[in-house]
Amino acid sequence: MTTIIRGGTVVNADRAFRADVLCHGDKIVAVGENLDAPAHAQVIDAGGQYVMPGGIDPHTHMQLPFMGSVTADDFFTGTAAGLAGGTTTIMDFVIPNPQQSLLEAYHTWRGWAQKSAGDYTFHVAVTWWDETVHADMGTLVREYGVNSFKHFMAYKNAIMANDEVLIKSFARALELGAIPTVHAENGELVFQLQQELLQKGITGPAAHPLSRPPAVEAEAANRAIAIANVMNTPVYIVHVSCAESLEAITRARAKGQRVYGEALAGHLVIDDSVYQSSDLEFAAAHVMSPPFRSKHHQTALWQGLQGGNLHTTATDHCTFCAEQKATGRDDFTKIPNGCGGVEDRMAVVWDAGVNTGRLTPSEFVRVTSANAAQIFNMYPRKGVVAVGADADLVVWDPEGTRTISAKTQFAKGGFNVFEGRTVRGIPSHTFAAGKLVFRRGELRAVEGAGRHVDRPAFSPFIGVANQRA
């Protein structure tokens, strides 16, 4: 299949320029003005629109078994929804059970992901430690294209990694040329606060943010950064939600430490008033960790993106239906944590970022694809419109509008945290591996069309050190 996208403005992280884009098979083969194309080529008119790299969501959970449930979106429905929103690659998480082999868990997730409609790759969580974990990390890096390992500092009595695990895993990642990532919340403090709230009879969703205040997140972020500094390894902090965590990242980066931060689209535009709703189903639907914060923290996160101390935008897409959330009706600690967003991230960040002047179009590309591609070693295969890159492209209509609703979304779960928000700036066309998979509201996703993306290791320390977002 040959496709030419004519008359648009190509937007990369470094510049924007008028050009046609010619794709053959799954690659971009030419970028320039007035390109010649074969007579049989599919022609897309991008006049008045932007042509950008397909989005990379660096944080999703498809088909995740969690807190006694399995998420509503599997790898097909989740990646298909992403394509409808302009996201062509997801980075999902393999989460082994305590004492489970990392390789065994990895193969399970790879099997589930065979049905993906868009490209995918994995972070692998380290939830426990012994010499087999040490060995499995090496195998994953050398043989399976994994170059990032996740550490949950929360979820006591389940998947929480203590300091010993963090130190040993960070050291091993450094040896292998992989980057550690962390979910920064002090699990011991969360557990203690949860028990105190339950003892006081505060059992509904309003208790969730009370059990996870900003100080709990900030302590863990500071600790992870300190450990990474001593171990001389970079570190990537997922879903930064509060000013205090951002301050920890900013301080470390000002001293030359390689710390990267991720913001969720939801945390950028939704505040903690959702937990005060008298509609308990509505409040429970917003239960995720870290929780939504006050508007003060939203302002800080935008400043982090603008100032370059937060580098990526993600969703933590983890959908549960109302029946699943209702299992915690009498105990907020049993509400499955997670919200959606893979379908809406690009439009929400454009509308709240570019339309308000907070971000330029090139900065938008930086925080929705290019930085993730560079930090996790997928660049320039991903994250750029250039010759030789994957033909993962989104034709973006800056004047197109859509009112977000669970009734019209492609994602599953029956709820949308952005419900009723009208966004200006939406995909008109999405291409994945050179194939037109979304066209003006029509989703053409194909089950199993997605490919696993191998991410080579960085040269130990030196390679990672050179990857500055």
Phi, psi and omega in degrees: 000130175244133181227139171238129177258112190253144165080009181265176173256113179286131179240116172247177183293337184260336183192167175235140183203151178287129180193154167272156177232121181254127181240138174228127187062229183258015184235155169278127184248345177201144174223119181175176181277143174052048180291144171280148179217151178301152182300331183275358185294143172287130183249127176245124178274113181253021180305131181076008183234168177259148174243115189231160173300143174303145183294150172242117175264109186279008185207095176224161176225091177266138175055035186277125170281119186206130177052042175082004180230172173236134184303151185291325179273126171268188185290334176284305185295324181291314180289327176297316177299320177300317179300321179298333180261004178095005177264119186254349179222135174243151172245107184260180187235126167274122183237095179294150170288158175307132180076000177276142176301134176299321181293320179298314179296319180301315181294327176298311180295322178297324177295315178299324187282354180301337181272003184302141176271336178239171182292154185212157175206169191231140156271147177243128182279141172254108187251356179198178183214134159199189185293335178290326176294316176307313181291317181298322178301318178298317179296318180297319180289313189281330188246340188237010174069031176260128177229023176213143181231134186262144179227120177270116176271001178244185179069060176303145180067019178221268186243014184291132175265125177277180184298324179299315179296317179301312184297313182291321180289319177300317181297319180292320177300319179299316178302324188269350185077034178247162182248128175283143171236152183224142164269108189265095167212136180286104186296325178295316179295317179302313181299316180297314180295322177300313182296320179296319180293318178296320179296332178275000179081013177268095192245351185274180182302335179297339179283339185302307179293334178293331181277351183224060181292165181306324182299328180293320178289316183297320179301314182292320179298314178298319181293315179298319180294320179295317179297316179298323180295316180293322182279353178064037179240150171292166177209144181242121182263118182279161178028062173294124187239352186223158182300323184294321177292319177300320179299322179295318178296315183298316179300314182296317181294325178296336178266005177095002180285145181270091180236133181240145183233146181240136175245143176269143178305320180297318180294339180282337188228351183247135181249175189286359176297340181299333183281349181267001182298142176287345176275100185295330177295319178296313181297317181296327180297337181265005181285113175211167182229129356296157182284170172295144186248178178288166183299331176305317181287326176301315179302317180296319181297318177298320178296325177296318178294317181293323184274354177085013176263346164247139195243332185227159169241140184220190179231332191058038185304117187203084192268134173231144180278172184299322181296322179291316178297329184292347178296343178255026184298331181252001182203103186300337181289348180259002176286121179303128182281129173152148175224169179267197176141351184300333180279340191245348187307308186300312182293321180294316181292322177296311185296314183276345182254298183288315183295337179265356183085003179290325182232147169274165176303321178293322176294326175300314178299321181301313187271352178252348178207307192298315181297317179297319179298321181284314182299323185254018169063044172249358184269138006264018173298319179241160170086011181205145172266099184202158178301131180095343178285159173301143178279058172259105190223149173234127172269117193252121179266105185290344179256354178290147181232156176207137173263118186287134180203143175298334182290335184245357181287159175270336179293157179266177176113338173075011180211150177222124183291345177261017185312128175086353180283125176265122182252143175247120188112102185216160175290137168264326179218142171233133176245134176234121183052038176084358182256138178286114186247350177208132180216107175043058176092346181263118181268127182241031182297143180242123179299130178088359181283341181290153182240146173286136180257112174286136179241107183298152174294152168282155169302134186313123179064305187297315181297316180295321183300330182276353181269079179264124182279000000 
